[in-house]
Amino acid sequence: MNKLQVSWDGQRHTFEQGQTVRIGRSTDNDVVVSDPTVSRQHARLAWGPDGWVFEGLGRAGTFLRGGPVTRLLVAEPVELTLASPHGPAVRLEPSQPAGEAAYPAPATSVLEASGGFQDGLPPEPAGPEANGGFQGGLLPGPTGPGQRDEGTGPEASGEFRGGRPPRSALPSPPADWGAGAALPDPAGPSATAAMPRIPVPLRLGAAAEAGEELASAVQILVPVRSWLTDPGWRQGLRLLVIAYALLPLVFLALFASSGNLTTPGWAYSLYIAPLWGVAFWLLIRPPEPHGKREVLLGLGIVIWVMIWMSIITINVNSVLNPKSLIGALGVGFNEEITKALPILVAALGLLKLRSMKLDVRMWMFFGTIAGLTFGVREASQYTTIAIEHIAAAAVHHSANAAVIGALSFAYRVFVDGFQHAIWAGVAAFFIGIAVNYPRRRVPLILFGVTIAAVLHALNDWYLSNFSLPWPWILLQAFSLLLFLGYTMSAASIERRVRRTPLFRGESMIMDKFTETRDQPRA
């Protein structure tokens, strides 16, 4: 059985004698060459009397050793390029050698079509196998003056070297020798008749060819298939863009019929919080390495804040009055401790259980995560009030009240988590210094939490008593300046702390405890 093996792009396909092999860009081909320059139905191979025959169908063209080929008797393993001399390469390997060479296109010179051999013939063969497997190198057929016969004559006696006439006896190929033409033979018409004529496939009509060209152009200019298989989809930034483009539409589809006014607050606060998280990471730039351990710590901090808020923070706030400065300070310390406590527990636990210290900047980032979590939970409650204001404004036809309600909703969604994050980040910076350099541990923790709590208290107290926004904006600007300052100088501050004896050594409280314990009793 004469088989044919077709290889492209590392894929190998084997076909049996009698099969028709279709090659092209269209997915219904036997060999699909997914290159936009290749025709949809580019070529086909079929078994003929003398072996496998390659026929070009598409307008893009096929090339052998740089020259165009429209038809080829696959006599030996050969590599063709599709669409251009440097296009996709397809390798054809017959299981048994056939007996002829390529039929060049009309535009190809005889020298190019023959692969550069003078007179279009290869060099003298070394044996019968090099002549295509036929004795004397001639095709079988009716006996003619130029063919070997079992009778007598100069041909039979071997006068022609290798069993074929000399090159000078061969006529020049006709100028119109092209697809479908028989190979010329000096022996005459009887020998030529032995060469089977392979039918030329019908060309597509002008409209179909124009449509194929348009399809190829569209595939080049809009390569959707290559986009879908591009590894760039695994990059986090592209995935983030897709999510943030589609999530608002998903919110509308899922929550349009919800009657719970906290739903928009939850949805859009959770929508904004990751963006702030990415911004904080880029600002703080915690040093590597960081991996699974840090992810688990972050998840633990988020869970702690959510549970502590529901059980303790909200209940404590309910008995405090933020309109008084003392009440506002109570709210500030209550909420900042809620965010700082999981940072302190995580840092001390890692130190005691694993003897491991993280960089101060990593604890500062964890502080912002705690603050964002607190802000999302709080915004889900406050956005309810903003939506109720919008609804009341619509009933009373008050455009001003509607604007205030809409802006309040935006403030809670976009800014609430951010404010809590920068205060918690400052407190977490001091907690990180205190854990890593324990000599002043307690004063450092109290100092960091107090800064955040006072700023928080002043914010709540002013909003509860005054309507002029500019002092409140200045307070926010100062909080932001403090936070950004620590993001820029956290590493240098830690280096100075490390070199200063004031902060090195054991805890001062532990020193006092040890001294008291070691004193002799009276």
Buried (B, 14 or more C-beta within 10 A) or exposed (E): EBBBBBBBEEEEBEBEBEBEBBBBBBEEBBBBBBBBBBBBBBBBBBBEEBBBBBBBBBBBBBBBBEBBBBBBBBBBEBEBBBBBEEBBBBEBBBEBBBBBBBBBBEEBEBBBBBBEEEEBEBEEBEEBEBBBBBEBBBBEBEBBBBBBEEEEEEBBEEEBEBBBBEEEEBEEBEEEBBBBBBBBBBBEEBBBBBBEEBEEBEEBEEEEBEEBEEBBEEBEEEEEEEEEEEEEEEEEEEEEEEEEEEBEEEBEEEEEEEEEBBBBBBBBBBBBBEBBBEEBEEBBEBEEEBEEEBEEBBEBBBEBBBEBBEEBBBEBBEEBEBEEEEBBBBBBBBBBBBBBBBBBEBBBEBBEEEEEBBBBBBBBBBBBBBBBBBBBBBBBBBBBBBBEBBEEBEEEEBEEBBEBBBEBBBBBBBBBBBBBBBBBBBBBBBBBBBBBBBBBBEEBBEBBBBBBBBBBBBBBBBBBEEEEEEEBEEBBEEBEEBBEEBBEEBEEBBEEBEEEEEBEEEBBBEEEEEEEEEEEEE
